[in-house]
Amino acid sequence: MTVVDGHNTVEDLLRSPALQLRVLAGERGLGRSVSWAHVSELEDPTPWLLGAEVIMTTGIGVPRAAAAQRAYLERLDDAGVAALALSAGLHVPPLRRSFLDTAEERGFPVLEVPLAVPFIAIAQEVAAVVQEDAHQRLGAQLQVFGALRWLASEGLDTAGLFRRLERLSGYEIYLSTPQGRPLLPGVPAPPPSVRLPASADAPPTIPGGFALPVPAPGGPAGFLVAFEREGARPAGLAVVQHIATVAALRVTMVRSERETLRRQGAETLAELLQDVLDPETARRRLALMGLPPDRDVVLLVVRDAVDDAVVQALGEHPHLMLRRHRDLYVLTAAGVVAAEAEASTADSGGDGAARAGAALREIPGIAAGVSRPLPPGSSLRVAQREALWAASRAAEAGRPLVAYGEDRMGRWLPDDVGVLAALVEHVLGDVLRYDAEHGSDLIASVRTWMERDRRVDDAARALHIHPNTLSYRLRRFGALTGRDLSATGDFAEVWLAIRAAAQLGGL
């Protein structure tokens, strides 16, 4: 709790000569604000509290054991209770040292009420102050109701809207997804130390303020956390609830805007892939989608991943996305995605773009290919071939992400499918038919041997066969193809043919 202006703090109650209250522990917390005073003899009244209450008790619900007393006080403090007022001379058990020490540590005021002072006197004192404060709270509520009108009439962005709501409400406002990420642009997520509610039905009170769900179809879109601002007059739970409703409406608006941009982006990307836009129109369209005109872009082809997973991985990075059968095409700024060789930047806490690439690689079963960077507005014909080739290479190698050019040999293969097929038939045709007829693995054996730099023992272990068996397969392959694998020219031709077969999906 924070100190607030006005006459509604624990210290103000202490100053009232009629109440004759005495501080037993937790003097550091006398600046906590008070919203109500309530009698409770329950050992755990927290499910029925809203926060900032003075709990008054004759001591019936206060445990006797030291550990239980400490847990009792911690529950009240965690629920946002302003102070505990114990009636002297009735049923209060001896207060343990751990109880009093915890109150001091937490700055949680523990007060003693003389037997001659009825609890109703404290309640009336608090009620009178609350009545004086009601006008200010009502005014804050009415102004919060006008929040959406501000959006329309003043053109406030999300950050400006919530800064104004903070000033009106007396709270610091945070918004987060259920996973703790920022829910709306311009509004920070709460500090990592804040424990978000486990469900939408959790009590709204947390130490120092409130945590409320932001409603959305199908379940909460996230949570609003409101902490009392030092020196302000917090307007209470009702106002925070209204702010959560404003947040829900803003989330709906932002999602609608994003969906509109996604559809427009898909249309633009389809036209770019068809090469029907002139460069100037293309650059203007990309700028409207948030892609800077002075920064190169890359084309990404993603296989075996759902659209939403890719969108979540890219986060706030602008991008265009188009689904074509099993392939998802993504156009985004260069540097947002990185090949595995660059992953250490993200893993060691690199920038947001590197982290987006890391998140993309972590999608289960993903196989993605990235083109070389190119200026925005350029033709995507070559980039499309590069990204498709890299995606095939990623799927073939079982890697999540491959950038075009990583395979220094394969990138020199022609793009013409007919030329590739002719190369495969000319070099590997007889072996492919032999493998099909006999159920053998000659091509797989040669490919594994080549990928392991012609180390027979390593390749044999990978194939789970004896080295002598692999040596026989290599000789048999040479006899069928008429190629000597010890000759540089024949070796290169065979390797290119195997790469071509893989690119055609024949392996």
C-alpha positions, 0 to 999 in steps of 0.5 A: 500500500502507498501513502495517499492524500486525504483522510483515509489512511491507517494513520488518520484513524490513529490520530482520532482521539475518540478511537484510542488506537495503539500500534502493536507492530507494523508502524511502517505501514501506517500510510496504507489507504483504508476503504472500509472497516469490517468485523471478521472472526474467520481464520481466513476472511480473504475470499470475501475481501476487496482490499484496503479494509481494516479487519476488526476482530475479538481474536476468535479467529486468530490462531494460537500457534506461532506458525499459524499466526504468521500464516494468518497475518500473511494471508491478510497482507497478501489480500491487500488488507490495510490493517488488523485491529485486535480488541484488547482483553477479549479472545486474542491469544498471546501474540507470538514473536514471529507474528509481530516480526512478520508485521514489522517486516511487511509494514502491516499495521497491527492495532489494539482497540481498547475494550471501551471502544466499540468496533462500530465507532471505527466503522463509522469513522471510516464510513464518514471518510469514504462518503467524503471520497465518494464524489471523487470516485464517481467523477473518475468512473464517469470520466473512464466511461468517456475513454472510447470517445477520446479515441474517436475525437482526439485520436489517442493511441493506446499508450496515450489512452492508458496514461490518461486512465492512470491519471484519472484512476490513481493507479499504475496500469499494466496489461499482460497476456496470460503468459506475461507478455504485453497485451496491448502496444504501448502498455507495459506488462507487469514486473516479473515479480507480480504473480498473475491470477491463476484464473478469471475467478480469482479474487481481484485484490493483490498487495498494493492494488488489483488484478482483473481479467480482461474479458474476451470471447472464449476466455480472458485475453489477459489481465489488468494489474493496477497498483496504487500510485504514490501521492494519488487518490486511488478511485477504487475497484469499480473504476479498475473494473471499468478500465478492464472493460476499456482494455477489452474493447481496445483488444477487440479493436486491435485484433480487428485492425490486425485481421484487416492488415493481415488480409491486406497483407495477404493480397499484397503478397499474392500480387508480389509473388505474381509480379504484377506490382510496379516497384513504387506501388510495392514499396508504398504498400509495404510501408503501409504494412509497417515494413521500413522502405530503407530496410531489406526484406526476406521471403520465408517459406514455412512448411508443417506449421500452423499460421497462428504459431508463426504469427505468435513467433513473429510477435510485433514484427511487421510481416505479410503472410499468405497460405498456399496449400501446405506452404506458408509464405511470409515477407518480413524485414531482413534480420527477423529470422536467422539461420541456426548458425546465428541462433547464439545471438538470440540464445544469449539475450539478443535483440527482439528480432533474433528472439523472434527467429529463435521462437520460429525455430522452436515451433514443433516440426517446422521446416522453413526456408529463407531467401537472401535479403532484397530491397523492398519492392523488388521482384520476388521471382528469384526470392521465391525459388530461393526460399522454396529450395531452402524449405526443401533443404530444411525438410530433407535435413530435419532442420527447422530453418535453412537460409538460402546459400548455406548449401554451397553446392546445391545452390548452383543447381538450375531452377528448371525442373526439366533440367534437374530431372534430366540430370538425375536420370542421366546419372542415377536412373539405373541405380534408382530402378535397381533400388526399386526392384531389389529393395536396396539402399545404394543411393542412400548409402552413397549419399550418407558416405558423401555427407560424412566426407567419404569416411567409411566407418562413420557412414557405416555406423550411421547406416547401421551396417558393416564397413565391408557392406558399405564398401560393396555398395559403393562398388556396386553403385559405381558399376551401375552408374559407370562413375568412379567415385574416387575421381573428382569429376565423377564424384562432383557429378554424382553429388550434384545429381543426388542434390537434384534428386533431393530437390525434386523430392525423389529421395 
